[in-house]
Amino acid sequence: MEDFNFNDKDLIPVNKNKKGPLSKLNPLFFIFMSLALVFFLYQIIGGVMTYAFLGNDLEMMNDNLNLTRIIMSFAQFMFIFFPAVVLVMLQDHNLKETFRLKMPGIPVLILSVIGILVIQPFLQVYLYYQNEIIFSLPFGQEVINQLRELFDTLESATEKLVVATSFPEFLIIVFAIAVTPAICEEFLFRGLVFKNFEKIIPPAKAIFFSGLLFALFHFHPFNIIPLTVLGIFLSFIVYHSGSIYTAVICHFLNNFISAAAVYVYGADSLDTEKISPDDQMQFILLGVFSLAVFIVVIILIKKYSVINKDSIKNDDTGLAIPTKSDLSDE
């Protein structure tokens, strides 16, 4: 049965459950269709656009780094953010609910910021020992070294884009690698992807799979675990804060830390040097402490979650009514 509301002015019935032309698509199919479309637009169309502006001359790109950064930002808004919004409009016309466009609770927001900061040392420790193990394996080194050379080449190109020689240039970098991805990627993964997963699987699984797809979409096999951890955490805080703005802020901070470190300490801050045996134990303890604090933060976020606050709903008359979960508990 359709749910209608009436306009006070002319008493014309308005369908509150209006759906878009893509509303009948299976949510899982809709997710992968959307990601395939975004991949094509951003990687293929965006690549062609970049080539049209800059060509394949690396020297020309080096001479126009700010232009390259601006083109990258434009491409993300045009081919990630805009398609995500349009696809949601074509699905259910409910941008506010899908993207959770409301202010988060202050306790969860503060805890989320603490969480994204305290997890950084653990991820660095994990990456260091992961790479130490992978690059010392007695088998498959030829393939591993080829992958490493490929990603080292890509990272060397990325380093040029994050190195600033002046504060105004640093601000452009912050916009390109911190502000832009924080908005565009969050609306795609914590908005469209996460909400559609919630339609077909429990919240915990939706959090996990949206975080995993976020990691896979970056196409960096050596960073897959840290990116998955970050992706899951970002989905987790969106669910428990009820707001996408929490993930946007934390995503921004995660990327801003890297940009600021390069600006203050130089490109060498991106390289993880060999740790001396004397420093190994301190390095490991730092990672363990980081993980322990992060787990405590996770527990506190669940404690102050808006999901707990919503255990008692208000009906249209303003009377508090118990939810099904509350009744089952009794």
Salt bridges, closest charged atoms under 4 A:
ASP3 OD2 - LYS16 NZ 3.85
ASP92 OD2 - LYS199 NZ 3.90
GLU97 OE2 - LYS195 NZ 3.88
GLU132 OE1 - LYS274 NZ 2.58
GLU155 OE2 - HIS220 NE2 2.91
GLU169 OE2 - ARG69 NH1 2.86
GLU185 OE1 - HIS218 NE2 3.46
GLU185 OE1 - HIS251 NE2 3.48
GLU186 OE1 - ARG190 NE 2.73
GLU186 OE2 - HIS251 ND1 2.59
GLU198 OE1 - ARG100 NH2 2.80
GLU198 OE1 - LYS195 NZ 3.98
ASP310 OD2 - LYS313 NZ 3.87
